[in-house]
Amino acid sequence: MKHHLGAGLAILALAAALTGCGGSTGTTPAATSPATGTATSSTGASPSGASSSSASTTSASASRAGVAVELKTASSTAGSIVVDAKGMSLYLFAKDTKDSGTSACTGSCLVQWTPLTTTSGSPAADGVTGKLGTITSPDGKKQVTLNGMPLYYFAKDTKPGDILGQGVGGVWYLSDPSGAMIKGAGQGY
């Protein structure tokens, strides 16, 4: 009995570690079909280190507003892109103004395009060469910026490697490691 209890606690601890200590931004991504684009970490390993079960999808979306944000690069069909620590793709909005200190994505826009937020200071980055910072998001949180442009998640990207937001509306683009919009890649859907 004690052995089973210890194994159960170990599984719970592992699940908690994979989930991270994130909060919810109040936006839950809609379920989608499998991604048309895939991304892998720059080391070639799985970006999340977890399976693609519904539990890991929930964990990825729940951790989007985590306490400490870490960014890294990943390879995708669009080239080298910026992703969060779990491998979730990050986007730039062409209607945002560089170094304005504000986001042009407000109101209903935030339903599909969740800001990448942090509660700590500047995020850490591995392979990201652009300058990182923060602005105050529309809901009063610290939104992470890359070269003065706010970063966002796309609600239909539900697992690491999804790049379904690429080119949406001709105004949403993945970011390369320097912070430039990747406009030449294919449309997200």
ZIZI-V500153 format. One record per pair of residues at least 6 apart in sequence whose C-alpha atoms are under 8 Angstrom apart, sorted by the first residue. I is the first residue (numbers start at 1). GAP is how many residues later the second one is. D is the distance in Angstrom with one decimal. If there is no record, write none. Layout:
i: (I I)
gap: (GAP GAP)
d: (D D)
This chain:
i: (18 18 19 19 19 19 19 20 20 20 21 21 21 22 22 22 22 22 22 23 23 23 23 23 23 24 24 24 24 24 25 25 25 27 27 27 27 28 28 29 29 29 29 29 29 29 30 30 30 31 31 32 32 32 35 35 35 35 35 36 36 36 36 37 37 37 37 37 37 38 38 38 38 38 38 39 39 39 39 39 39 39 39 39 40 40 40 40 40 40 40 41 41 41 41 41 42 42 42 47 47 47 47 47 47 48 48 48 48 49 50 52 56 57 57 60 60 60 60 61 64 64 65 65 65 66 66 66 67 67 67 68 68 68 68 69 69 69 69 69 69 69 70 70 70 70 70 70 71 71 71 71 71 71 71 71 71 72 72 72 72 72 72 72 72 72 73 73 73 73 73 73 73 73 74 74 74 74 74 75 76 77 78 78 78 78 79 80 80 81 81 81 81 81 82 82 82 82 82 82 82 83 83 84 86 87 87 87 88 88 88 88 88 88 89 89 89 89 89 89 89 89 90 90 90 90 90 90 90 91 91 91 91 91 91 91 91 91 91 92 92 92 92 92 92 92 92 92 93 93 93 93 93 93 93 93 94 94 94 95 95 96 96 96 96 96 96 97 97 97 98 98 98 99 99 99 100 101 101 101 102 102 102 103 103 103 105 106 111 112 112 112 113 113 113 113 114 114 114 114 115 115 115 115 115 115 115 116 116 116 116 116 116 117 117 117 117 117 118 118 118 118 119 119 122 122 122 122 123 123 123 127 128 128 128 129 129 129 130 130 130 130 130 131 131 131 131 131 132 132 132 132 132 133 133 133 133 133 134 134 134 134 134 135 135 135 135 135 136 136 137 143 143 144 144 145 146 147 147 154 154 156 156 157 157 157 163 163 164 164 164 165 165 165 165 165 165 166 166 166 166 166 166 166 166 167 167 167 167 167 167 168 168 168 173 173 173 174 174 174 175 175 176)
gap: (32 41 37 40 41 43 44 39 43 46 42 45 46 40 41 42 43 44 45 39 40 41 42 43 44 37 38 39 40 41 39 40 89 84 85 87 128 33 127 32 83 125 126 127 128 129 125 126 128 125 127 124 125 126 122 126 127 128 129 126 127 128 152 39 40 124 125 126 127 38 39 122 123 124 125 8 35 36 37 38 48 121 122 123 6 7 34 35 36 47 121 6 32 33 34 46 31 32 33 27 38 39 40 113 114 37 38 39 112 37 6 107 103 101 102 26 28 98 99 97 52 53 51 52 53 51 52 53 51 52 53 50 51 52 55 15 16 48 49 51 54 55 14 15 53 54 55 56 11 12 13 14 52 53 54 55 57 10 11 12 13 15 53 54 55 56 7 8 9 10 53 54 55 104 6 7 8 9 13 6 85 108 104 106 107 108 97 96 97 8 93 94 95 96 7 8 46 92 93 94 95 6 7 6 74 72 73 74 65 69 71 72 73 74 64 65 68 71 72 73 74 85 26 61 62 63 64 84 85 60 61 62 63 74 75 81 82 83 84 57 58 59 60 80 81 82 83 89 11 12 56 57 58 78 79 80 77 78 79 9 76 6 7 8 9 53 54 6 7 52 49 50 51 48 49 50 48 34 35 47 33 34 35 34 35 47 8 32 44 42 43 44 39 40 41 42 38 39 40 41 22 28 29 35 36 37 38 27 28 34 35 36 37 20 24 25 26 27 23 24 25 26 22 23 10 11 12 22 9 10 21 50 49 50 51 48 49 50 16 17 47 48 49 15 16 17 47 48 12 13 14 15 16 11 12 13 14 15 8 9 10 11 16 7 8 9 10 15 6 7 6 7 8 6 7 6 33 31 32 10 11 8 9 6 7 8 11 25 23 24 25 7 8 9 22 23 24 6 7 8 19 20 21 22 23 6 16 18 19 20 21 19 20 21 8 9 10 7 8 9 6 7 6)
d: (7.6 7.4 7.7 4.8 7.0 7.6 6.5 7.8 6.1 7.2 6.8 6.1 6.8 6.2 4.2 6.6 5.6 3.7 6.1 6.2 6.1 7.4 5.5 6.0 8.0 7.9 5.3 7.0 7.1 6.1 7.6 6.2 7.4 6.1 7.9 7.0 7.9 6.9 7.0 7.1 7.6 7.8 4.2 5.7 7.4 6.6 6.3 5.8 7.8 6.8 7.1 6.1 7.9 7.4 7.7 7.5 5.1 7.1 6.8 7.2 7.5 7.2 7.7 6.7 6.0 6.6 5.8 5.7 7.4 5.6 6.7 7.8 4.2 5.7 7.1 7.7 5.9 5.2 4.3 7.3 7.7 6.9 3.9 7.1 5.8 5.6 5.4 5.4 6.8 7.6 6.5 5.0 6.6 4.4 6.3 7.1 6.3 5.1 6.3 7.9 7.6 5.8 4.7 6.4 7.8 7.5 4.5 5.7 6.5 7.9 6.7 7.1 7.9 5.9 5.7 6.8 7.6 7.5 7.0 7.1 6.6 7.5 6.4 5.2 6.2 7.3 6.2 7.5 5.5 5.1 6.2 6.0 6.8 5.8 6.7 7.2 7.3 7.6 5.9 7.9 5.1 6.7 5.9 5.2 5.5 4.8 5.6 7.9 6.8 5.8 4.5 5.6 7.2 6.2 4.6 6.3 7.2 5.8 5.6 6.1 6.5 8.0 5.5 4.7 5.7 6.1 6.4 5.4 4.6 5.8 7.0 5.8 6.5 6.5 5.6 5.4 6.4 6.6 7.3 6.3 7.3 7.6 7.3 7.9 5.0 7.1 7.8 5.9 6.9 7.5 6.5 5.5 4.6 6.1 6.5 6.0 7.0 7.4 5.7 5.9 5.7 4.5 5.4 7.2 6.7 8.0 4.6 6.5 7.6 7.5 6.6 4.6 6.5 7.2 6.6 7.9 7.6 7.1 6.9 6.8 6.3 7.3 8.0 6.0 5.4 5.2 7.6 6.1 6.9 5.6 5.0 6.2 7.5 7.6 7.7 6.4 5.3 4.5 5.9 6.8 6.5 5.5 6.5 5.8 5.4 6.2 6.4 6.7 8.0 7.8 7.9 7.6 7.9 5.7 4.9 6.7 4.9 6.3 7.7 6.2 6.9 7.7 5.9 5.1 7.7 6.7 7.5 7.9 7.8 7.0 7.4 5.0 5.2 7.7 4.4 6.6 7.5 5.4 7.3 7.5 6.5 6.9 7.1 6.7 7.2 6.6 7.7 6.5 7.6 5.8 4.9 7.6 5.8 5.5 4.9 6.2 5.4 5.1 6.5 7.1 7.4 6.1 7.8 7.5 6.1 4.3 6.3 5.6 5.7 7.9 5.7 5.2 6.6 8.0 6.5 5.3 4.2 5.6 7.4 5.5 6.5 6.8 7.5 6.5 6.8 5.8 7.1 7.9 7.1 7.6 7.6 6.7 4.5 6.3 8.0 5.6 4.9 7.6 6.0 5.6 6.4 4.3 5.2 5.6 4.9 7.6 8.0 7.8 7.1 5.6 4.7 6.2 7.5 5.8 5.0 6.5 7.7 7.0 5.7 5.2 4.4 5.2 7.8 5.6 5.3 6.6 7.0 7.6 4.9 5.9 5.3 6.6 7.3 5.9 5.9 5.5 5.6 8.0 5.8 7.6 5.7 6.6 7.4 6.4 6.0 7.3 7.9 6.1 7.6 3.9 6.0 6.6 7.1 7.8 7.7 4.9 7.5 6.1 5.0 5.9 7.6 7.1 5.4 4.4 7.9 5.3 7.0 7.8 7.1 4.8 5.9 6.6 6.2 7.3 5.6 5.9 6.3 5.9 5.5 7.8 4.8 5.8 6.3)
